[in-house]
Amino acid sequence: MGPSRAIYSVLFACALVIAACNGNREPELPPGIAPVSLPIGRLDQDLFHASTDSLAAVSLRAHATYGEFYRIYIEDILQAAPIGDPRLPMALHRFVLDQDWRAAQHAADSAFGDMAAQREEMERAFTRLKAHFPDSLTPRLVAFNSGYNYAIVPTDSVLGMGVEWFIGPEHPVIGYLAPERFPQYMKERMRPAAMVPSAVKGWLMVHYLRESVGEDLLTHLVETGKVMALLDAMLVGTDAHLKLAFTEEQLAWCEANEYEIWKSLVGNDQLYSKKGEDIGRWLNDGPFTNGLPHESPGHLGEWVGLRMVQAYMKEYPKTTFAQLFALEDARMILQAYKPR
């Protein structure tokens, strides 16, 4: 397990649309697939609930418990000190006693409690993933406090969640965050209900999104749309705007202006462009999409790609997710998409 492609700091462009490509029906579990069990390790509470004079021992236990992920947490997420540095306990002491970080942790404790609700959502989601991909890896779940460095951290085998990112935009600590790094549209997403869709999307983007370096915008849209459709199938009961990391108003705007969005995409000859700026315009996050009204959301290409995949799955309803992800020609998906 290593940090390459591992630290997925989202608030992300995390997402989906109202009608799932599988009709939002829960997939039947194939023979031999049992509901998964996903306890959530509370690294956040291991540190913040410990007595400050025992942090050296707590750190050793955490390393034994969480293994390589704890090293990633210490060195890459907190950037506190090398894992074997004798100064590490002092760095942790400063971190857990920081007034703002303690306030954020207290808010997370209040918002999530024992995280039983989040565990149940995750277990249902990854059981559904097993239904579609029986050989899929089920990650270990770890909650941590990153001091607002990283929200979601998927590694090879662990899915980490920064609890402080989801305490609610009205919390005073959120208001203190520097606006140049945390603009208001990002703060508005920092809600408890966004944690699970953000985490699941982070896992899928790292483990299921096909590399599209050097490909055109259409390929990027379709490959992202496949992931978004899988996310929708895993989180059947989650509100669409939360899966998309849109506001409800932004999602409504997309649905009302789908044809205008399509005209903007093809009218500027961008669909087959391989330019980074064209691809980024549609897939990068932001308060809105450049060239479209300010009512539009950022990372709008995720929604467009999803709509393309949904149209294909509607036309070919017997297509499995395994077959969908095996399709490499994005034009095969595009031929079914006829926005009106």
N, C-alpha and C positions, 0 to 999 in steps of 0.2 A: 504494500500500500504506500503510495507516495502522493505528494501534493500536486503532481502534474495533472492538469485538467481537473483538479480536485476541489479547489476552493471556488465555489460558485456563489459570488456575492450578489444576490438578487434582492431587490425589492422592486426591482426585479422586473421583469417582464414575465409575470407568472400567470397562467391563463386558461380561458375557453369560452365557448358560445352555447346558446340555449339548447339546441337540439343536437344530441350526440349522433355521431355517424352510425352508431349501432342502435339508435332509437332510445337511448338511455335505459335499455333493459339490462338487468344484471346478468352477466354471462353464467351459464351453468358450469359448475366445476367438473372437469373431466375426471375419470376414475383415478383414484390415488392422490388427488389434490385435497388436502385438508386445510382448514383455516389456519393461517399462520399466527404465531404468537410473537408479539413485538413489544417487550418491556422497554421502557425508555430510561436509559441511564441518566442520572441527574448530576452531571459533573458541575453544573452551576451551584447546586445546593451543597455538594461535597465541599466546595471551596468556601462559599459565602456563609454556610451554616456552621463551619468549623470554628473552634476557638483559635484566635490568632497566634497563640503560642504553640500550636500543634501543626502549623502549616507544613513544616518539613516532613513530618510523618504522613500528613494527609496527602502531600504531593507524591510521596513514594507509593502509597496505597493506590492513588489514582493512576499512576503509571502502571502498576501491576494489574489494575482493573481494566483500563481502557487501552493499554498497549501503545501501539504506534500512533493511534489517534491522539493520545495525550501529548506525545511529542509534537505532533502537528499543531495541536492547540497551543502549547506553550511557545513553540518557536516560530510558527507561521501565522497563527491567528492573533495571539496576544503580543507576539514578538517581545516576550519578557526577558528571556535569557536562554542559552543553550540548556538542554534538558539536564545535563550533568553538572551545570555550573553551581558551585556552592552558594552563589548569591541569589539563586532562584527563590528560596523561601522569602527573602526580603522583598523581592519584586512582587511576589504574590501577596505579601503582607500589605504593600502599598496599594495594590489593585483592589483587594477586598475591603479595605478601609476607606477607599475613595467615597466621598459623600454621594456623588452622583451615581456611581455604579451601584452602591448599596441601595439607593432609592429605586433605581431601575430594577434591581433584583427583587426588592420587596414588592414592587408592582407586578412583576412576573409571578411571584409566589401567589399573590392575590388573584391574578387573572387566570392562572392555569391550575392552581392547587396541586394535586398529585398527577396531573396530566392524564387522568383516566379517559377523558373524552377524546383527547388527541391520540392516545394509544388505540382506542377503538376505531377511530377514523383510519389510522394508518394500517391497522390489521385488516380492515375491510378492503382498503385500497390494494395492498400487496397480495391479498388472497385473490383479488380479481386479476392482478398481473400474472399470478401463477396460472389462472385459468386460460389466459391468452398465450403466455409463454411459460410452459411447465418447467423449463430448465432455468428460469430466471433466478438470479441471486436476490435473496431477501436481505436487506442491509440490517446491520445493528443500528439502533437509534440512540443518539446521545444528545441531551440538551446541555447547552453551555451558555455562559455570559462572555461575550467577546469585547465588551466595552465599545460596541458599535463599530467594530472592525469588519466583521463578516456576518451575514444573516444566515446563509445556508452553506454548508460545507459537505458535499458528497465526495467521499474517497472511493477506493476500490471496493470497500466492504462496509463502510460506516456512513450513515447519513446524519450529519450534525446540524443542530438547529440553535441559532442564537436567540434565546428567549427574550432578551431586552429589545429586540427589533419589533416585537409584537405586543407591546403593553398598551397601545392606544395613542393616537396622535394628540389627545388632549393632556397627556401627562406632562408635567413641567419639564422633566428631563428632555423630552422630545423637543420642546420649545427652545432649549439651550443649544441644540445641535446646530453647527455652523451651516447657514443656508447655502453657502457655495458648494458644500459637499452633500448636504441633505436638503434639496429644494422642497418646497411645500408639497408638490405632487407626490414626492416620495414619502414624506411624513404622513400624508393622508392614508397610505397603504399600511401603516404600522399598527394594524389591528389584530387582536387575538384570532379572529376568524381566518386571517390570511396565512397563519403559520403552516397548516397542513398542506394547502394547495401550493404554497411556495416551496415547501420541502420536497413534495412529490415531484413537482416540475423540475426542481434542481437535480434530483436523482435521474430523471428521464433524460434531461438535456445532456448530462455527462455520459450516461450509459447507453442511450438509445438513439441519439441524434447522429446521423451519418455525417462524416466529415465531407464538407462541400467546398474545400479550398480550391479556387480557380474555376468554380462552376458559376453559371449565370444566376440572376436573381430568381427566376422561376424555380430552379432547383432548390435554392435556399428556402423559398416559400413552401414548396411541397414537402421537403424533408422536415422543416419545422412543423408544418401542418400535421404530418404523421404523428409526431410526438404529442402535439396538442390533442389530437383525436384519442390517443392512448390515455393521456391524462384525463380526458373527459370520461372515458370508459372506466377508469379506476376510481374516480370521485363522482359517482353517479348522483348523489344527493346534494352536492355542493353548488351554491349559487354560481351562475355562469360568470358574473362580473368578477367574483373573487378568483376564479381559475384564470381569468384573463388579466388580473391585476388592473382592471378598468374600474371606473366608477359606473354605477348603473346608468347614469346619463350618457357616458361615453359609449357604452354598449348599445344603448338605444339609438344614438347617433349613427353608429356603424350600420345597424340593421336598416335604418331609414335611408341611408346614403350608399348602399352597397354598389349600385351601378355607377354612381359618381366616383367612388373610390376606384373602381375598375377602369373607368375612363382615364383617370389621372395616372394610373399605372401603365396602361398600354398607350395612351396618347402621347406620352413623352418618350416612347421607344425604350422604356426601362426594363421591360419584362425579360429580355434576353441579354441585358447588360451584365458585364462582369466587373464593372467598376465598383470599387469599394464604397465610394460615396453613394452610389445608387442603392446598393445592398443595405448599407447602414441606414439610409433614409427610412427604409421600411421596417427594419428589424431592430435598430437601436432604440433604447428607451429615451423618454423625454416627456415634457408636459403635453406635447402634441406632435403631429407628423408634419415636417416641413413641407410647405406647398399646399397644405390642406387647411381648412378652417381650424381655429383654436379649439373648437368643440371636439375635434378628433383626438384620439389617444396616441401616445407614443407606441412604439413596437407594433404598429398596426399590421405589419406583414404576418404576424403570428395568426391573427384573426383571418386574414385573407387566405393564408395557406390552409388553415383549418377548413374554411368554407370550400376550398377546392377539393380537399380530401373527403369532406362530407358528401359533396356532390358525386364523387366517384363511388363512394360506398353505397350511396342510394341507388345509383345505376347498376352496381354489381353487388347486391346485398349478401351474396354468399362468400364474399372475400373475407378471409381471416386477417387478423393483424399480422401474423407471420407472413402471409402472402403480400399484404400491403407494404410492409417494410422491405420485402425482397424486390419490389419494383424499383428499378433504377432510372427509368425514363420518365422524367417529370411530365413530359407532354402527354403521356397516357392518362395521367391524373387530370391534366388541364382540359382534355377534350370533353370531359363531363361537366365542366363548370360553365354555366350560362347565366351570369348575374342579370337581374332585371331591376 
